[in-house]
């Protein structure tokens, strides 16, 4: 009978008594007890499929000689939290990690299966798995069905851009109402290569989730078979004594970052990768992430940066096809938890078909040096991030006058009610990890810009974030943030800003003496806080450190 972390036999007996009242038999408790961390909720589509999938995971665990024990964690949806609710989304990444850590450490499970989808849940679960270092596997819910209307295929990112189209009179109210009712057409993760599917694909690329699991439609029969396989495999990992660190380390994370870059993933993956590295004890910096991601060519693009959706990615070969294509850029000696081989051994026997119209060869790459640009300059001394592969060529170097806003609400009101001058640079500050607080994503304003047809003439710069559903010249993660005294606080309307994605520059064309003088004029907006957000502001690190909060590496022992 496994110990629960206490050598006192009487306490062990007490644990058995309580577990017995939950329906477990004594012989069940002599088996490996597998905690199933389930982010199921019927409050949003990305997690709803787990109500069924968890049953198959439990079947697999029982069949392999283990005992499943399910518990829940929050499953917030970034899309539903747009606007005021977005303050609470990024803090939940660390809260999810902490809730898993405290539950598992209190109950003493032998291994873990994580059922998670979406933007903050997967990275939060990864942070917990790394910290706990028990045998662990992951399974995502699968992708949402794409929506067809008038012979065209749409998904969630198109709905965001439709707001701008409706505001400009490009579509009528009837069309807009039909789209917002139907574009998110089923359960599953949004059918685009946003943060949710970027992070799901990252799990596959590290080998801790079944291949095909993130790009597959949620309703595919294979999902149930994958769930059973995950249940069986986790028992084997426990019996073999393989902790999570066997499969998740700096080398594996570098491979995963390369996959994200090669497929044009979300900028949020940069933030989460740095947070994951912090929990791992790695000294990975933003500069390091840039060097890793820029070392691989971009061989595929999907919505919102291209016309293809996540199901197109799956049919073209998915994550394994990408890994096979960029194998010369990867460390092939890393072991794969789910496949039970090394990455090189797996790819040596890979026989999947690859659609080269979707997943290009290295010789026919879309871009030579990664999908992101990590910028620096006098406006971002500690860095900023933009999805270069989602920016039109004519906007990869842009010089224009600043129009300054102190919140997301201000810029949304401006886009809805004022004339936006072509050539402008919309600066949205005090939306960083501390200032927001919570580093809100400005995906609605960014999508409105595209819908209004201004993404080829107007740029955005912010210390907040952008969504995986964002395309266009949108520079985020500016560090240090305005709230912490970063130069973004010194920008005034009309100041000239230069953005150069090819030279990795973000500069404010104002004399140093003038910037020094302006420091005395800075007035932060009044944002009184209490509860979770007050604690978050007091403890969160900057975007250049992954905005880690409860898992900072500089807390006192």
Secondary structure by P-SEA (a helix, b strand, c coil): ccccccccaaaaaaaaaaaaaacccccccccbbbbbbcccccccccccccccaaaaaaaaaaaabbbbbbbccccccccccccccccaaaaaaaaaaaaaaaaaaaacccbbbbbcccccaaaaaaaaaaaaccccccccccccbbbbcccccccaaaaaaaaaaaaaccccaaaaaaaaacccccccccccccaaaaaaaaaaaacccccccccccccccaaaaaaaaaaaaaaaaaaacccccccccaaaaaaaaaaaaaacccaaaaaaaaaaaaaacccccaaaaaaaaacccccccccccccccaaaaaaaccaaaaaaaaccccccccccccccccaaaaaaacccccccccccccccccccccccccccccccccccccccccccccccbbbbbbbccccaaaaaaaaacccccccbbbbbcccccccccccccaaaaaaaaaaacccccbbbbccbbbccccccccccccccccccccccccccccbbbbbbcccbbbbccccaaaaaaacccccccbbbbccaaaaaaaccccccccccccccccccc
